[in-house]
């Protein structure tokens, strides 16, 4: 069995912080149509940076929530009349996340993706000024208590989602029309709510469309507090790691040096999009095996660990509930390896003072930190390595009674290993899967 050597300087801080890049998409459902039991408790255990509210109605069938057309369903009515709004579903949904699951909210202003033939709600708003007023009242309802609302600290407000999506699933206008729309909306909302952050537009990828958007905003002096885009990939070391630096360069060159970078939809996707859409057998296998298995778990922990050395400010995994793209088995409360991978990363961010650590193999990624009490931890991600023996060499002796190794592989669900060898300052153990994750914790 191949051996991988890992060096861990448990007494040497790097001077940097392990950043909480583990945002997610969607909150626990307010209907049990998609779940056998409530998943709020296990959702809270993920320790997510936030829950982005996009596509929320899709996982809550029959519920009118989050989307502008759901909260304000009759656009010809007076937007300043409380009676013309339905906040009920969204109130419960957001409370489900903030109050019951202790997870902050990231609110997308716009519409969910529309897979229908006619694309009912994705036309550019006929009256943009009125649309802005509706958004303003939604913001005030959730942050200023308007109309029996709340005083939640919701910092991020995203304007639309994927205007460049194919087949007009998100925006039936031209990209030029969208850029004009964004500029008008962002300028006015920022003027009304200067203390909040507005951005977007969650492009499907990074290419020339992104460049044109940022340049247009700069030419028209529109605010971009954060720029968001998406990436679905199978290589944790490639494009998903390279784009943050490209986005940073683009924003800086256009005067947005303080703008944050959000990759707020991403997922492990080793398949073919055409087959996923047209082959039911392939679709079922991808959704219930490849995209939620050990490879997926190691992929996502590897990605977020490597992101620590990029300019990315936030990521948001799509999704963190029980959807087909989620981290539970579809429509159930059964945790998949992806859930345990997210849980592992949710644990390492509890040790924010980064410690020096390195691996002798590229495919084995390590991230180590220390908390205020002196407790230390290391996250190890082995992506498609096949079985390995891992030898962790620490800079000081490790007391066995103060150390535990949690493993995620075919036989462990982020559970404590018994077959671990301690030899002075060395910790040695093995796994027997194609991919695996491990979390080592040392008491202070």
C-alpha positions as CSV (number, residue, x, y, z in Angstrom):
1,X,0.0,0.0,0.0
2,X,1.5,3.4,-1.0
3,X,2.5,5.7,1.9
4,X,1.9,9.4,2.1
5,X,3.9,11.6,4.5
6,X,2.2,14.5,6.1
7,X,4.1,17.2,8.0
8,X,2.2,19.1,10.7
9,X,3.8,21.9,12.7
10,X,1.3,22.0,15.5
11,X,3.2,24.9,17.2
12,X,3.7,27.0,14.1
13,X,0.9,29.4,13.0
14,X,1.0,30.7,9.5
15,X,-0.4,34.1,10.4
16,X,-3.5,33.5,8.3
17,X,-7.1,32.4,9.1
18,X,-9.0,29.3,7.9
19,X,-11.8,31.1,6.2
20,X,-15.4,29.9,6.4
21,X,-15.9,29.4,2.7
22,X,-18.6,26.7,3.3
23,X,-21.8,28.4,2.3
24,X,-24.7,26.4,1.0
25,X,-27.8,26.7,-1.1
26,X,-31.3,26.2,0.3
27,X,-32.6,25.9,3.8
28,X,-34.5,23.1,5.5
29,X,-37.9,22.6,3.9
30,X,-41.1,23.9,5.4
31,X,-43.0,21.0,3.9
32,X,-42.2,17.3,4.5
33,X,-43.2,16.4,1.0
34,X,-39.5,15.9,0.2
35,X,-38.4,14.3,3.5
36,X,-39.4,11.6,5.9
37,X,-38.4,13.6,8.9
38,X,-37.2,17.1,9.8
39,X,-33.5,17.7,8.8
40,X,-33.1,21.0,10.7
41,X,-30.8,19.5,13.4
42,X,-28.4,17.8,11.0
43,X,-28.5,20.9,8.8
44,X,-27.3,23.0,11.8
45,X,-24.5,20.5,12.4
46,X,-23.0,21.4,9.0
47,X,-21.9,24.8,10.5
48,X,-22.5,26.6,7.2
49,X,-21.4,30.2,6.6
50,X,-24.9,30.9,5.2
51,X,-27.8,29.4,3.2
52,X,-28.4,31.0,-0.1
53,X,-32.1,31.2,-1.0
54,X,-32.3,30.3,-4.7
55,X,-34.6,27.7,-6.2
56,X,-36.4,27.5,-2.8
57,X,-39.9,26.8,-4.3
58,X,-38.6,23.8,-6.2
59,X,-37.8,21.9,-3.0
60,X,-41.1,23.1,-1.3
61,X,-43.8,22.2,-3.8
62,X,-47.0,24.1,-3.3
63,X,-45.3,26.8,-1.3
64,X,-45.1,30.4,-2.5
65,X,-41.8,31.6,-1.1
66,X,-38.7,33.8,-1.7
67,X,-39.2,34.6,-5.4
68,X,-40.5,38.1,-6.2
69,X,-43.5,36.6,-8.1
70,X,-44.4,34.5,-5.1
71,X,-44.3,37.2,-2.5
72,X,-45.9,39.8,-4.7
73,X,-47.9,37.7,-7.1
74,X,-50.1,40.3,-8.9
75,X,-47.8,42.9,-10.4
76,X,-50.6,45.3,-11.4
77,X,-51.4,46.0,-7.7
78,X,-50.1,48.7,-5.5
79,X,-46.6,47.7,-4.2
80,X,-47.0,50.0,-1.2
81,X,-50.1,48.2,0.1
82,X,-49.3,45.4,2.7
83,X,-52.4,43.4,1.6
84,X,-50.8,42.7,-1.8
85,X,-47.9,40.7,-0.3
86,X,-47.7,37.2,0.9
87,X,-44.8,36.8,3.3
88,X,-46.2,33.8,5.2
89,X,-44.3,31.0,3.5
90,X,-41.0,32.9,3.3
91,X,-41.3,34.0,6.9
92,X,-41.5,30.4,8.1
93,X,-38.8,29.3,5.7
94,X,-36.3,31.9,6.8
95,X,-37.1,31.3,10.5
96,X,-36.6,27.6,9.8
97,X,-33.0,28.5,8.9
98,X,-32.0,31.4,11.1
99,X,-33.9,30.6,14.3
100,X,-34.2,26.8,14.1
101,X,-31.0,25.9,12.3
102,X,-28.7,28.8,13.5
103,X,-27.6,29.5,9.9
104,X,-27.5,33.0,8.3
105,X,-29.4,33.9,5.2
106,X,-28.1,35.0,1.8
107,X,-31.2,36.3,-0.2
108,X,-31.5,36.1,-3.9
109,X,-33.8,38.8,-5.4
110,X,-35.4,37.4,-8.5
111,X,-36.9,34.1,-9.7
112,X,-36.1,30.4,-9.5
113,X,-35.0,28.5,-12.5
114,X,-37.8,27.6,-14.9
115,X,-37.6,24.3,-16.7
116,X,-41.1,24.6,-18.2
117,X,-41.8,24.9,-21.9
118,X,-43.2,28.5,-21.6
119,X,-40.8,29.9,-19.0
120,X,-43.5,31.8,-17.1
121,X,-41.6,34.2,-14.8
122,X,-38.3,35.0,-16.4
123,X,-39.1,38.0,-18.5
124,X,-37.4,41.2,-17.6
125,X,-39.7,43.1,-15.2
126,X,-42.1,45.4,-17.2
127,X,-41.8,48.2,-14.6
128,X,-38.3,48.2,-13.1
129,X,-39.0,51.1,-10.7
130,X,-41.9,49.1,-9.3
131,X,-39.8,46.0,-9.1
132,X,-37.2,47.9,-7.1
133,X,-39.9,49.2,-4.7
134,X,-41.1,45.6,-4.2
135,X,-37.6,44.5,-3.4
136,X,-37.2,47.4,-1.0
137,X,-40.3,46.4,0.9
138,X,-39.1,42.8,1.1
139,X,-35.7,44.0,2.5
140,X,-37.4,46.2,5.0
141,X,-39.8,43.4,6.0
142,X,-36.8,41.1,6.9
143,X,-34.3,43.6,8.2
144,X,-36.4,46.6,9.6
145,X,-39.5,44.9,10.9
146,X,-41.8,46.4,8.2
147,X,-45.4,45.0,8.2
148,X,-45.0,42.7,11.3
149,X,-41.6,41.6,9.9
150,X,-38.2,40.9,11.4
151,X,-34.9,42.5,12.3
152,X,-32.7,39.8,10.9
153,X,-29.1,40.6,10.0
154,X,-29.3,39.6,6.3
155,X,-26.2,41.2,4.8
156,X,-26.1,39.8,1.2
157,X,-28.8,40.6,-1.4
158,X,-28.2,39.1,-4.8
159,X,-29.8,40.6,-7.9
160,X,-31.1,37.8,-10.1
161,X,-29.5,34.5,-11.0
162,X,-27.9,33.1,-14.2
163,X,-29.1,35.7,-16.7
164,X,-26.8,33.9,-19.2
165,X,-28.4,30.5,-18.8
166,X,-29.2,28.6,-22.0
167,X,-32.7,28.2,-23.2
168,X,-33.8,31.4,-21.3
169,X,-34.4,29.4,-18.1
170,X,-33.6,32.4,-16.0
171,X,-33.8,35.6,-18.2
172,X,-35.7,35.9,-21.5
173,X,-34.2,39.3,-22.4
174,X,-30.8,40.0,-23.9
175,X,-27.7,40.3,-21.9
176,X,-27.5,43.9,-22.7
177,X,-30.9,44.4,-21.2
178,X,-29.9,42.5,-18.1
179,X,-26.8,44.7,-17.6
180,X,-28.9,47.8,-17.9
181,X,-31.4,46.2,-15.4
182,X,-28.7,45.4,-12.9
183,X,-27.2,48.8,-13.0
184,X,-30.5,50.5,-12.3
185,X,-31.5,48.1,-9.5
186,X,-28.1,48.0,-7.8
187,X,-27.7,51.8,-7.8
188,X,-31.1,52.5,-6.3
189,X,-31.0,49.7,-3.7
190,X,-27.6,50.7,-2.6
191,X,-28.8,54.3,-2.2
192,X,-31.7,53.2,-0.1
193,X,-29.7,50.6,1.9
194,X,-26.1,51.7,2.0
195,X,-25.3,49.4,5.0
196,X,-26.3,46.2,3.0
197,X,-24.3,44.4,0.3
198,X,-25.7,44.1,-3.2
199,X,-24.2,42.2,-6.1
200,X,-24.7,39.3,-8.5
201,X,-25.6,38.3,-11.0
202,X,-24.6,34.6,-10.5
203,X,-23.4,34.0,-14.0
204,X,-23.3,30.3,-15.1
205,X,-19.5,30.4,-15.7
206,X,-16.6,32.7,-16.1
207,X,-16.1,34.0,-19.6
208,X,-16.5,37.1,-21.8
209,X,-20.0,37.6,-20.6
210,X,-18.7,38.3,-17.1
211,X,-16.1,40.7,-18.5
212,X,-18.8,42.7,-20.4
213,X,-21.0,42.8,-17.3
214,X,-18.3,44.2,-15.0
215,X,-17.1,46.7,-17.6
216,X,-20.6,47.9,-18.2
217,X,-21.2,48.3,-14.4
218,X,-17.9,50.3,-14.1
219,X,-18.8,52.6,-17.0
220,X,-22.1,53.3,-15.4
221,X,-20.8,53.6,-11.8
222,X,-23.0,50.8,-10.5
223,X,-22.1,49.2,-7.2
224,X,-20.8,45.6,-7.1
225,X,-20.4,44.8,-3.4
226,X,-19.9,41.1,-4.4
227,X,-19.6,39.4,-7.8
228,X,-21.1,35.9,-8.0
229,X,-20.7,33.1,-10.5
230,X,-21.1,29.3,-10.7
231,X,-18.9,26.3,-11.5
232,X,-19.8,22.6,-11.7
233,X,-16.6,20.5,-12.1
234,X,-14.9,17.1,-11.6
235,X,-11.3,18.4,-11.1
236,X,-10.8,19.9,-7.7
237,X,-7.4,21.4,-8.8
238,X,-8.4,23.0,-12.1
239,X,-10.8,25.7,-13.3
240,X,-12.7,25.8,-10.0
241,X,-9.4,26.9,-8.3
242,X,-8.2,29.1,-11.2
243,X,-11.2,31.4,-11.7
244,X,-11.1,33.3,-8.4
245,X,-7.8,34.9,-9.4
246,X,-9.2,35.8,-12.8
247,X,-12.3,37.3,-11.3
248,X,-10.1,39.3,-8.8
249,X,-8.0,40.6,-11.7
250,X,-11.2,41.6,-13.6
251,X,-12.7,43.4,-10.7
252,X,-9.5,45.2,-9.7
253,X,-8.9,46.4,-13.3
254,X,-12.4,48.0,-13.3
255,X,-12.1,49.8,-9.9
256,X,-13.9,47.2,-7.8
257,X,-11.0,46.5,-5.5
258,X,-13.2,46.0,-2.5
259,X,-15.8,43.7,-4.2
260,X,-16.1,40.2,-2.8
261,X,-15.9,37.1,-4.9
262,X,-18.7,34.5,-4.4
263,X,-18.7,31.2,-6.2
264,X,-22.2,30.5,-4.9
265,X,-23.2,27.4,-6.9
266,X,-20.8,24.5,-7.2
267,X,-20.9,20.8,-7.0
268,X,-19.0,17.7,-8.0
269,X,-20.1,16.7,-11.5
270,X,-18.1,14.0,-13.2
271,X,-20.8,13.3,-15.8
272,X,-22.3,14.5,-19.1
273,X,-25.0,17.2,-19.0
274,X,-26.8,15.9,-22.1
275,X,-27.1,12.4,-20.7
276,X,-28.1,13.7,-17.3
277,X,-31.1,15.5,-19.0
278,X,-32.1,12.7,-21.4
279,X,-31.2,9.3,-19.9
280,X,-33.3,8.4,-16.8
281,X,-31.1,5.5,-15.8
282,X,-27.9,7.5,-16.0
283,X,-29.6,10.4,-14.2
284,X,-30.7,8.2,-11.3
285,X,-27.1,6.8,-10.9
286,X,-25.5,10.2,-11.0
287,X,-27.9,11.8,-8.5
288,X,-27.9,8.9,-6.1
289,X,-24.3,7.5,-6.4
290,X,-21.5,9.4,-8.2
291,X,-22.5,12.9,-7.2
292,X,-23.0,12.1,-3.5
293,X,-20.5,9.4,-2.8
294,X,-16.9,9.3,-1.4
295,X,-15.4,10.9,-4.4
296,X,-17.9,13.8,-4.0
297,X,-17.0,14.1,-0.3
298,X,-13.3,14.2,-0.9
299,X,-13.8,16.6,-3.9
300,X,-15.7,19.2,-1.8
301,X,-13.3,19.1,1.1
302,X,-10.3,19.4,-1.3
303,X,-11.9,22.3,-3.1
304,X,-12.7,24.3,0.0
305,X,-9.2,23.6,1.5
306,X,-7.4,24.7,-1.6
307,X,-9.7,27.8,-1.9
308,X,-8.0,29.1,1.3
309,X,-5.1,30.2,-0.9
310,X,-7.2,31.9,-3.5
311,X,-8.9,35.4,-3.5
312,X,-12.4,33.7,-3.1
313,X,-14.4,35.2,-0.3
314,X,-17.4,32.7,-0.2
315,X,-18.5,29.5,-1.8
316,X,-22.0,28.0,-1.7
317,X,-22.5,24.3,-2.3
318,X,-25.5,23.4,-4.3
319,X,-27.4,22.1,-2.3
320,X,-27.2,21.3,1.4
321,X,-30.6,19.7,1.8
322,X,-32.3,16.6,0.3
323,X,-32.7,17.6,-3.4
324,X,-31.3,15.6,-6.3
325,X,-28.2,17.9,-6.1
326,X,-28.1,17.8,-2.3
327,X,-26.1,16.1,0.4
328,X,-28.9,13.8,1.6
329,X,-30.3,10.9,-0.4
330,X,-33.0,12.5,-2.6
331,X,-36.3,13.3,-0.8
332,X,-35.1,11.6,2.5
333,X,-33.2,12.5,5.6
334,X,-30.5,9.9,5.0
335,X,-27.0,11.5,5.1
336,X,-24.7,10.7,2.2
337,X,-20.9,10.8,2.2
338,X,-21.3,14.4,0.8
339,X,-23.0,15.4,4.0
340,X,-20.2,14.0,6.1
341,X,-17.6,15.8,3.9
342,X,-19.5,19.1,4.5
343,X,-19.6,18.2,8.2
344,X,-15.8,17.6,8.2
345,X,-15.2,21.1,6.7
346,X,-17.7,22.6,9.1
347,X,-15.5,21.3,11.9
348,X,-12.1,22.5,10.6
349,X,-13.4,26.1,10.4
350,X,-13.9,25.9,14.2
351,X,-10.1,26.0,14.4
352,X,-9.5,29.4,12.6
353,X,-5.8,30.0,13.4
354,X,-4.1,28.2,10.5
355,X,-1.1,26.0,11.2
356,X,1.7,24.9,8.9
357,X,1.0,21.5,7.2
358,X,2.0,19.8,4.0
359,X,1.5,16.6,2.1
360,X,3.9,14.5,-0.1
361,X,1.1,13.8,-2.6
362,X,-0.8,16.3,-4.6
363,X,-4.0,14.3,-4.4
364,X,-3.9,14.4,-0.5
365,X,-4.8,17.9,0.6
366,X,-4.3,19.0,4.2
367,X,-5.6,22.0,6.2
368,X,-4.8,22.5,9.9
369,X,-5.8,25.0,12.5
370,X,-6.0,25.8,16.2
371,X,-8.8,27.4,18.3
372,X,-8.5,29.9,21.1
373,X,-8.3,27.1,23.7
374,X,-5.2,25.6,22.1
375,X,-7.1,22.6,20.7
376,X,-5.8,21.6,17.2
377,X,-7.2,19.8,14.2
378,X,-6.3,18.7,10.7
379,X,-8.5,17.9,7.8
380,X,-7.1,15.4,5.3
381,X,-8.7,15.0,1.9
382,X,-7.7,12.1,-0.4
383,X,-9.4,12.5,-3.8
384,X,-9.3,9.4,-6.0
385,X,-6.0,8.1,-4.6
386,X,-7.1,4.5,-4.0
387,X,-6.1,3.0,-0.6
388,X,-3.3,4.7,1.2
389,X,-1.3,4.6,4.4
390,X,-1.1,8.1,5.9
391,X,1.8,9.0,8.2
392,X,1.3,12.3,10.0
393,X,4.6,13.6,11.4
394,X,4.1,16.3,14.1
395,X,6.7,18.6,15.4
396,X,6.0,17.6,19.0
397,X,5.1,14.2,20.7
398,X,1.4,13.4,20.5
399,X,-0.4,11.9,23.5
400,X,-2.7,9.1,22.4
401,X,-5.3,9.8,25.0
402,X,-5.6,13.4,23.8
403,X,-5.9,12.6,20.1
404,X,-8.6,11.1,18.0
405,X,-8.9,10.3,14.3
406,X,-12.3,10.5,12.6
407,X,-12.4,8.8,9.2
408,X,-14.9,9.0,6.3
409,X,-14.5,5.9,4.0
410,X,-16.5,2.8,3.0
411,X,-16.6,1.6,6.6
412,X,-16.6,4.9,8.6
413,X,-19.0,7.8,8.6
414,X,-16.7,10.4,10.0
415,X,-16.4,8.1,13.0
416,X,-13.5,7.5,15.3
417,X,-10.9,4.9,14.2
418,X,-9.6,2.3,16.5
419,X,-6.8,1.1,14.3
420,X,-4.4,4.1,14.7
421,X,-0.7,3.7,15.5
422,X,0.8,6.4,17.8
423,X,4.6,6.5,17.9
424,X,6.0,9.5,19.7
425,X,5.3,12.4,17.3
426,X,3.8,10.2,14.5
427,X,0.2,9.3,13.8
428,X,-0.3,6.4,11.4
429,X,-3.4,5.0,9.9
430,X,-4.8,3.6,6.6
431,X,-8.0,3.7,4.5
432,X,-9.2,1.2,1.9
433,X,-11.4,3.3,-0.4
434,X,-10.9,5.1,-3.7
435,X,-11.4,8.5,-1.9
436,X,-11.5,9.4,1.8
437,X,-11.5,12.2,4.3
438,X,-10.1,12.3,7.8
439,X,-10.2,14.7,10.7
440,X,-7.6,14.6,13.4
441,X,-8.3,16.4,16.7
442,X,-5.7,17.0,19.4
443,X,-6.9,18.4,22.8
444,X,-5.1,21.5,24.1
